Amino acid sequence: MWSSTPHFILTDIFSHLPIVDVGECLIVCRSWNSILQDEYYWKRRLKEDWGIDSLRETHQPCSWISEYKRLHCMQSKSVMTSNSEFERDGLLALTLNHDDDEEENLKRHLLKKRISGNMPERNDGTTFTPDWIENVHINYPAVVRASNDFKGRRALKKEHQAAWLVKAVTLIDLTTLAGDDTYCNVDRLCNYAKNPLRKEILKQLGFDSLTVGAVCVYPNRVKDVCKVLNKLNCNIGIASVAAGFPEGQTPMETRVREVELAVEAGATEIDIVINRTLVLEGRWEELYEEVKACRKACGEAHLKTIIATGHLGDFENIYKASMISMMAGSDFIKTSTGKESVNATFPVAMVMIRAIRDYFEYTGFKVGFKPAGGIRTAKDSLQWLTLMKEELGDEWVQPDLFRMGASSLLGDIERQLYHYCTGRYASSTFDIAM
Ligand SMILES: O=C[C@H](O)COP(=O)(O)O
């Protein structure tokens, strides 16, 4: 009977075996031996037993079976060396006696396995860990192919489209970042943020009220935003760009002070830019220290770190800058300022998403993602939501882990929803909701 059992069924059965019994099965016959030596089997066990579904290129040796063995050996060792457990932010962490790299890795994997569902509110960051950015290789054609696949997906229709467009509204950081911003246009923006859709559309969609995720402005306009939102009794995020936005080419002291001043003025979210020079010159530890200083200056305000992908040269730098920003405690990583010639694109997003996934594997912290710049149409917003849902899951289509930075996306979303509700397209003079 066993000899005629298809391999995929045997693989399935073997994946439920206690690991101590696998050794016995290996010597039963050639066929079982070849299944149990197969990388596919060990990939599956790593996923099932350790929750790991990607193999880091930095791991040595680099195969699913050897990675499994490594973790298994480390676990046996740690049972003897672990000395205590403590609770932190509702999350159990394991402390180990020794401080060597292997045990640090294990600690992170165990931490992830032990996450009870009560995630810490924020990414605490980690120590500077160069291992996580060494030997990073990104397969450029594969990334481009995968992102084209997303772009080519069949569009959502009718009520599904309407539901996702409503969702998209709640995920927008409604932005104005212009040299001629005044109290007047900030006032208008805040009203729009509080009432992003016309009342009749909202009513037809079955909502009483709906707001965007946050309003995003320059530091000098934060007080205006606070004043207007206060007047409107509207409790949405107040985001300020800072740290030398958009280029990050001012002294660190002034960049940090700018963060502090924006927080003092009332910002609850700070979108800093990184110093791209540090990336292009490979000065990763300095980059880590700078982002960390900004995180400290943020206090309770959440930190979004703009890595300005259009300036970073290649995918490897994008991955590394993302990883360093997360290590330094960023709550979100953000693609662009909206001022570069190339802003949020799918290929760079896929690289940043991979870094978010890897960071989660290492630390158990979930870091948010914010594409920004050039997101203008309802169709764009749906594609971004699909990408997030498929690559990172449902949690990453919620406002605490996903935002879209956009100055002029709402108009098109409202037009599409108007069409859904009335069957007609609004005229080109369709006013924004106020
Ligand atoms: O962070 C937001 C961006 O600056 C907005 O860019 P956008 O004007 O291209 O929508």
PDBQT file of the ligand as one rigid body, heavy atoms in Angstrom, charges set to zero:
ROOT
HETATM    1  O1  LIG A 501       3.150  62.199   1.362  1.00  0.00    +0.000 OA
HETATM    2  C1  LIG A 501       2.434  62.605   0.474  1.00  0.00    +0.000 C 
HETATM    3  C2  LIG A 501       2.881  63.134  -0.804  1.00  0.00    +0.000 C 
HETATM    4  O2  LIG A 501       3.652  64.270  -0.679  1.00  0.00    +0.000 OA
HETATM    5  C3  LIG A 501       1.706  63.420  -1.689  1.00  0.00    +0.000 C 
HETATM    6  O3  LIG A 501       2.104  63.331  -2.999  1.00  0.00    +0.000 OA
HETATM    7  P1  LIG A 501       1.059  63.631  -4.184  1.00  0.00    +0.000 P 
HETATM    8  O4  LIG A 501       0.862  65.139  -4.177  1.00  0.00    +0.000 OA
HETATM    9  O5  LIG A 501       1.745  63.143  -5.412  1.00  0.00    +0.000 OA
HETATM   10  O6  LIG A 501      -0.223  62.924  -3.904  1.00  0.00    +0.000 OA
ENDROOT
TORSDOF 0
